Structure formats: C-alpha cells, structure tokens
C-alpha cells in the first residue's frame, strides 16, 4: 500500500503544474480510493495532508477544492493588500481626517501636555483617562464603570490579555466558527485550543455553546454580538438574552469583541451579563489604524486578574498614545469621526447593494463590510484569485474559518478603503466576475 504522503505529493505536483487548477473539485474520498486502489482510510489521510499543506480546502456539504495558492505562513488579513483596490482590510480613513489629526497633535505639542504623557503609565491609566473613556464607550443606554477600564496598546492586545487572564495554556476557549482571523494566532501563541461554535443567521447559537461546554469544559468564549466580522450579523435582543442565560447557567465568561460595534448604537452583551463578560474595544476603527489604543472592560471581580495579564504580557498602553487618545475622546474628535463613519458606512452599503444586485449578499446596513455567497460553479479560492488578477483584493471565507479546511463558499468584501467611484467600479467588476463562468474566465486570462 503506498505511503499517503507520496500520493499527496503526486496531487501537489498536479496542482503546481496547473493540471489541477484553483477551484477544481477533487473526487469524493471513496471514489478517489477506488480509482487509486487504496484504502478509504488512506485516501482520508491524503486529503488531510493536502489541507495541512494549504493546497486544498474542504467546504461542508460541497466537497474538497483546490486552493488558489498555498496558505500563507503567517496570519492573513494582518497587512494591507498589494492589489490596487483593497477590499480586504477594513479601516476607514475619511477625506479631511488628516486635518483633524494634525490639529489634535498640535494641541499635544506643549510642555505641560507632553510632560504628563511621558510619565510611566500602567494598565489602569489615570482617573481622568478612565472617566473620559467611560463616557466615550457608552452606547445603547450602557455606560461602563470607570473603575473597570484597562488600557492596552491595541485592540488585539486587549483580546490577548483577556484570553491570557481567562484560559491558562492547554485550556479550551470557544469561538464563533467564522471569526476575526488573528484570534487563531493569539490563541496559538498562548497555548490555547480554540473550539469552533456553530453560527446561524442571528449569530452564535446558544445551544451549540452549551453543548460544547458540557462535552468538554470551556474556560471562555470569544464572540462578536454586534456587526459580526465577517458575516455582518447583529444579534437580535432575544438571541443576546439567550446567550446571557447560557453564560449564567454554565459559569462561562465571554470575551465580547466590540471593535466594530461603534457603527451601531446598541447596548453590548455585557449590559445583560455584567459579571460574565469581558468587553474589548479600541480606537483603530473609530479614528484610524495608527491611533493605537485598546480598552478592556472586565467584570469587577476580574479586573485584578486581567490587569495582571495586561502587565505581564507587555500589552499595556504607553503614556503618549494614551494621552493622545484621551484628548481625542475628550475634545469630540473621536465622536465626530465615528459619526461621519456611520454615515459613510451606510452610504457604502446602499452603493454595494445596488452594484451587486442579483447576487446573494448578507450584510447589516450599518456595517463597513458584506458577505458575498458565490454562485455555482465558482469556488471561493478561485474567485479571489480571479479578482486579484483584476487588481481587486477580497478575503475568502477560509480566512475566517476557525476549523482548518472547512469554510462556506463565500468571500468578505470590505467597503471602507477606496473612494466612492473606485468602489463602485470594483463592485461592478466583482459582480460581472461572479456572473461569469470560471472556466471561460480561466480560458481568456
């Protein structure tokens, strides 16, 4: 019986030579085993090896398909795309925003302001910073207690600190089956095992969360209740209440990622379960990627534990970024930018719906991104590659899949970066591409 790795090597050569093209579907494992004269168990190991190498991806209920290219060695969606039109990363910088930031920086160029900003600062910041942040983070009738607010360098530092505080190495943390990609890298570096939890049209399923916990205890669960990335879902009130009930019944603590939630004035999950939720947020989406300041709002009983994790992990904010962020929040700059971005996101959603009419699009009308389900016979990896050859970067569903090798046949389209005319043109190209035949497209390129 041939070594499964040798069989995998043969298929890898077919992919490298182009005999198997991006988007091609491999035969079902039993058919493959019969054709090759190998055991079904060997065929399963061949397919698993190809997934491990990043050469194929499995789509639940559809089969196994050749990827556009080997999976990158590092976290994806962490760096700007090289394509001329970046619909992959999702950071909005509005026209004229540079002038706002220049005025803000000028106000810091005074000895008194700089003197305070250059002093040592800890995870708890200052009383003034905590009170300014509490007012700024308030939404939907909820306002955090200033005594619970901690400061980190970035939003991802806030997530890392929450994970480190809640789950020692070797423990399990639940995560939405499709989620923010860098969570995988954070968990891996902390030695935490992520357990994907099923989603539906309303977000994380409470029954799936409870079942996963009872099967093998979780230490926490990471979720995005408002404007989920990548699906654009906002949990309705009933679903949030059900999730809060599961947290109370199981004793689980949720890490609530609220970084996109500023676009929707809805109370966070922590308002329903204040003793069972650690909220994380940042200024990067509200203001700009270069405004590096993150926030963690743990329950009162967990503040010392999370603060210790922030300090020991080296994730605390520095004095100058904290001072700049506090000034940005206190003088109204951050809220003016956030308000303008809410209007901008809504307008871009209207544009996107018009340009992608006829395709299967899922998105909250307030979000800066949408989820495009691809029509047959397109495969996500092939579609992403074809879009890239037209100068447009989009993100395949596999980038967000927490279970390796299994992802829906869809892409996420970020709407925030290009100007309106460029965005409209790019969306028209994406629609024409989705409506075309992949084989015809491949034949003329």
Secondary structure, 3 states (H helix, E strand, C coil): CCCHHHHHHHHHHHHHHCCCCCCCEECCHHHHHHHHCCCHHHHHHHHHHHHHCCCEEEECCCEEEECCCCCCCCCCCCCCCCCCEECCCCCCCCCCHHHHHHHHHHHHCCHHHHHHHCCCCCCCCCHHHHHHHHHHHCECCECCCHHHEEEECCHHHHHHHHHHHHCCCCCEEEEECECCCHHHHHHHHHCCEEEEECEECCEECHHHHHHHHHHCCCCEEEECCCCCCCCCCCCCHHHHHHHHHHHHHHCCCEEEECCCHHHCCCCCHHHCCCCCEEEEEECCCCCCCCCCCEEEECCHHHHHHHHHHHHHCCCECCHHHHHHHHHHHHCCHHHHHHHHHHHHHHHHHHHHHHHCCCCEEECCCCCCEEEEECCCCCCHHHHHHHHHHCCEECEEHHHCECCCCECCCEEEEECCCCCHHHHHHHHHHHHHHHHCCHHHHHHHC
